[in-house]
């Protein structure tokens, strides 16, 4: 069963990468992905097993943003594109999503 889920995960990742290759910079996209929940940024790095069990989780997220590009492992999005000078665009609100965490585009 573990092998079949690994194979399914690889097929999904390949499907996502194929979809990403079709996108152009500036396309508005909706990304469904799984984010990681973790401990807050407390000054102490030590925590109990019970505390970790409460906060380590997978969180479903939908991100709607502007496609900027992608690398081998990450999708790069921006929130805003300033188009005052169409030959010299400026971007704001960078977002990076690991491709392996994406469930749909």
C-alpha positions as CSV (number, residue, x, y, z in Angstrom):
1,X,0.0,0.0,0.0
2,X,2.8,2.4,0.8
3,X,4.3,1.8,-2.7
4,X,1.0,2.6,-4.4
5,X,0.6,5.9,-2.4
6,X,4.2,6.9,-3.3
7,X,3.5,6.1,-7.0
8,X,0.2,8.1,-6.8
9,X,2.1,11.0,-5.2
10,X,4.7,11.0,-8.0
11,X,2.0,10.9,-10.7
12,X,0.3,13.9,-9.0
13,X,3.6,15.8,-8.8
14,X,4.3,15.1,-12.5
15,X,0.7,16.3,-13.4
16,X,1.2,19.5,-11.4
17,X,4.6,20.2,-13.1
18,X,3.0,19.6,-16.5
19,X,0.3,22.2,-15.6
20,X,2.9,24.7,-14.3
21,X,4.8,24.5,-17.6
22,X,1.7,25.8,-19.4
23,X,1.4,28.9,-17.2
24,X,2.7,32.3,-18.3
25,X,4.0,35.0,-15.9
26,X,1.1,37.2,-14.9
27,X,-1.6,34.4,-15.1
28,X,-3.9,34.4,-12.1
29,X,-4.0,31.0,-10.5
30,X,-5.7,29.2,-7.7
31,X,-3.5,26.7,-5.8
32,X,-4.8,24.1,-3.4
33,X,-2.0,22.9,-1.2
34,X,-1.0,21.4,2.2
35,X,0.9,23.7,4.5
36,X,2.7,22.6,7.7
37,X,1.5,23.7,11.1
38,X,4.2,23.9,13.7
39,X,5.1,25.4,17.1
40,X,5.1,29.1,17.4
41,X,8.3,31.2,17.5
42,X,8.9,31.0,21.2
43,X,12.4,31.8,22.6
44,X,12.7,28.2,23.8
45,X,13.5,25.5,21.2
46,X,12.6,22.7,23.6
47,X,9.1,21.3,23.7
48,X,7.4,18.2,25.0
49,X,6.1,15.3,22.9
50,X,2.6,16.1,24.0
51,X,3.0,19.8,22.9
52,X,4.3,18.7,19.5
53,X,1.4,16.3,19.0
54,X,-1.0,19.2,19.4
55,X,0.6,21.6,16.9
56,X,2.3,19.5,14.2
57,X,-0.4,19.1,11.5
58,X,-1.1,19.5,7.9
59,X,-3.3,22.5,7.0
60,X,-5.3,22.6,3.7
61,X,-4.8,26.1,2.1
62,X,-6.2,27.7,-1.1
63,X,-4.0,30.5,-2.5
64,X,-5.2,32.7,-5.2
65,X,-2.3,34.8,-6.7
66,X,-0.3,35.8,-9.8
67,X,2.1,33.3,-11.3
68,X,5.7,34.5,-11.4
69,X,7.5,31.3,-12.2
70,X,8.6,28.0,-10.9
71,X,11.8,26.0,-10.3
72,X,12.4,22.3,-9.9
73,X,11.0,22.2,-6.3
74,X,9.1,25.5,-5.7
75,X,6.3,27.6,-7.2
76,X,6.8,31.4,-7.1
77,X,3.7,33.6,-6.8
78,X,3.2,37.3,-6.2
79,X,0.1,39.1,-4.9
80,X,0.5,42.4,-6.8
81,X,1.9,43.5,-10.1
82,X,2.4,47.3,-10.7
83,X,1.9,48.1,-14.4
84,X,2.5,51.9,-14.5
85,X,5.4,51.2,-16.9
86,X,4.5,48.0,-18.8
87,X,8.2,47.6,-19.8
88,X,9.4,47.7,-16.2
89,X,7.0,45.8,-13.9
90,X,7.3,45.8,-10.1
91,X,6.0,43.0,-7.9
92,X,4.8,42.8,-4.3
93,X,3.7,40.1,-1.9
94,X,6.0,37.1,-2.7
95,X,4.8,33.6,-1.9
96,X,6.7,30.4,-2.3
97,X,4.9,27.0,-2.3
98,X,6.8,23.7,-2.4
99,X,5.6,21.8,-5.5
100,X,5.3,18.6,-3.6
101,X,2.7,20.2,-1.3
102,X,0.4,21.2,-4.2
103,X,-2.8,19.2,-4.7
104,X,-4.3,21.1,-7.6
105,X,-3.8,24.1,-9.8
